[in-house]
Amino acid sequence: MSNGNIYANINEKKLGNIKSTTLKEAIAKEIAQKGAWFRIRKNLIPCKSCIYNSYCPPVSNFEYVLHKNNLCNIDINRETHEN
């Protein structure tokens, strides 16, 4: 940010400030907190039970703010073998 704050995602807690935090410290903090870098579809409900989760784009800011990870149109409850 223009004030020097470091974020992995603007919706998450800041990782530090560029004036007092090294890049190595900011990365270590993000990994330790398991923050935005770990918010991938294969780890999120309901996406982790969807067979298409690896084809979807990363979780968007809209999904984060709405607390709804599946803004897609795929019905994961539908049976996969239809006759």
N, C-alpha and C positions, 0 to 999 in steps of 0.2 A: 504494500500500500504506500501511498505518498508520505505517510508519517513514519515509515520504516517497519511497520508491523508485518510479520510473516505469517501467512495462512496456507494450509494445504487446500482448503476450501473455505470460501468466505463465510459459509454457514457454520463452520466449526470454530472452536477456541483458537486463539492465536498461538503460534508456536514460539514466538519470541519477537524480538525487534532486531533489525539488521545492525543497529548500533552496538548492541550488547550480546547478541547471540550469533554464533558462527553457523554457517550452513550445515556443518556436520552435527552440531547440537540440535538444530531444528529438525533435521531428518531423523535423528535418533529419537527425539521426542515424539514425532509422528508415528514412528514404528512402535514405540513403547505404548502409546495411547491407543494404537490400532484404530486410528481415525479414518479420515476420508479415503486414504489409499486402500483401505481394506473393505470399503463399502462397495462390493461388487455383487453382481446378481446371484452368483452361485452361493453366496453366504446369506442372502436375504429371503425372508418369507414374504410373499408366496413364491417368488421367482426360483428359489432353490429346488422346488419340486417340478419345475417346468423343463421339459426336454429342450426347449429353445433358448434357455438363459444365456448360453455362450454366444448367441447370435445378436443379442440385444445390445444397444448402446449403453454406456455407463449411466448410472442413476443421475437424473437431471435435477437441477435446482427446484423445478416445479414439484417433482416427486418428493424431494427432501422436505420442502415447506408444507406440502399437503400430508406428509406422513403416509404416503401411499406409493409403494414401490412398483406397482404393476399398472401403469397407464396404457398398457398394450391392449390389443383386442383379442388375445388368445385366451380361450377358456381352458384353463389347466385342469378343470374338474371333468371335462368331457372325456369319454372313453376314447382311447387311441385306436381301437380296432372296431370300426363301424362296418356292418355288413350291408 
